[in-house]
Amino acid sequence: MEKTLIILKPDCMEKRLAGAVLDRFQKAGFDLVAAKLTRLPPALLAEHYAHIADRPFFPALADFMGSRPVLVAVLQGTGVIAKVRELLGPTDSKKAPVGTIRGDFGTDVSVNICHASDSPESAAAEIARFFAPDEVFA
């Protein structure tokens, strides 16, 4: 069964939308198999965003992601990686259609409610980054 990692970002938590976002994923048929509320320290953010750490927008993104606790979770289900990304809509919330999570709740390209893994390889690496094997109940 396929798994993906999601991070309900600081804007999601500040707007008290965690339940609404998780509800959409669960109504789509996905199981919540791991979850925790945590604050992301700079070293973990640098590791998680290593692929964009050299971009000019990275410092602002890291400040935003570390600004308050976030909910990190693992969802499981058939085709979960692609379907979660479809439910979220485009990364830039301004381009996301109404009816998608980012289109309904997001603000822009960074303040966009939720991070989601983009491939089986990144899902495996990201899940291992945030959860010990015995914390994922699948």
C-alpha positions in Angstrom: 0.0 0.0 0.0 1.4 3.4 -1.0 2.2 6.0 1.6 2.9 9.8 1.4 4.0 12.4 3.9 2.0 15.6 4.4 2.9 18.7 6.5 0.0 20.9 7.5 1.9 24.2 7.3 1.9 27.1 9.8 -0.9 28.9 7.9 -3.1 25.8 8.0 -2.5 25.6 11.8 -3.1 29.3 12.3 -6.4 29.2 10.4 -7.5 26.1 12.4 -7.9 24.2 9.2 -6.1 20.9 10.1 -9.4 19.0 10.7 -10.9 20.3 7.5 -7.8 19.3 5.4 -7.5 15.9 7.0 -11.2 15.3 6.5 -10.8 15.9 2.8 -8.0 13.3 2.6 -10.0 10.8 4.7 -13.1 11.3 2.6 -11.0 10.5 -0.4 -10.4 7.1 1.1 -7.0 7.5 2.6 -6.0 6.2 6.0 -4.1 8.3 8.5 -1.3 6.0 9.7 1.0 8.4 11.6 0.7 12.0 12.9 2.4 14.4 15.3 2.5 18.0 16.1 6.0 19.4 16.0 8.0 22.5 15.5 10.6 22.2 12.7 14.1 23.3 13.7 16.4 25.0 11.2 18.6 21.9 10.7 15.6 19.7 9.8 14.2 22.4 7.5 17.6 22.6 5.7 17.6 18.9 5.2 14.0 18.7 4.1 14.4 21.6 1.6 18.0 20.8 0.6 16.9 20.7 -3.1 15.9 24.4 -2.9 18.3 25.6 -0.2 20.3 27.7 -2.7 17.2 29.5 -4.0 16.7 33.2 -2.9 13.3 32.4 -1.4 14.6 29.6 0.9 15.3 31.8 4.0 11.8 33.2 4.0 10.3 29.7 3.5 12.4 28.3 6.4 11.4 31.2 8.6 7.7 30.6 7.7 7.9 26.8 8.2 9.6 27.2 11.6 7.3 30.0 12.8 4.9 27.7 14.7 4.1 24.1 15.2 3.0 22.1 12.2 1.2 18.7 11.9 3.3 16.1 10.1 1.4 13.0 9.0 1.5 9.9 6.9 -1.4 8.9 4.7 -1.8 5.5 3.1 -3.9 4.2 0.2 -3.9 3.2 -3.4 -2.4 6.0 -5.5 -2.2 8.3 -2.5 0.8 10.3 -3.7 -0.8 11.5 -6.9 -4.3 11.8 -5.5 -3.2 13.9 -2.5 -1.4 16.3 -4.9 -4.5 16.4 -7.1 -6.7 17.3 -4.0 -4.2 20.0 -3.0 -4.0 21.6 -6.4 -1.1 23.6 -7.9 1.7 24.7 -5.5 0.8 28.3 -6.2 -2.5 28.8 -4.4 -3.3 31.8 -6.7 -3.4 29.3 -9.6 -5.2 26.6 -7.8 -8.9 26.1 -8.8 -11.7 26.5 -6.3 -12.5 23.1 -4.9 -8.9 22.2 -4.3 -7.4 22.6 -0.8 -5.0 25.3 -1.9 -7.6 27.0 -4.0 -10.0 27.1 -1.1 -7.6 28.0 1.7 -4.1 29.0 0.4 -2.6 32.4 -0.1 0.4 32.0 -2.5 3.2 29.7 -3.5 4.7 29.2 0.0 1.7 30.0 2.2 -0.3 27.1 0.7 -1.7 25.1 3.5 0.1 21.7 3.0 3.3 20.1 1.8 3.0 16.7 0.1 5.6 14.2 -1.2 5.9 14.3 -5.0 7.1 10.7 -5.7 7.5 7.3 -4.1 11.2 8.0 -3.5 10.6 11.4 -1.8 7.7 9.9 0.2 10.0 7.2 1.6 12.8 9.6 2.4 10.4 12.2 4.0 8.5 9.6 6.1 11.9 8.3 7.4 13.0 11.9 8.1 10.0 12.6 10.4 8.9 9.2 11.8 10.6 6.2 13.3 9.4 2.9 11.7 7.4 2.0 14.9 5.5 5.3 14.7 3.9 4.4 11.4 0.9 2.2 12.0 0.3 0.5 8.7 
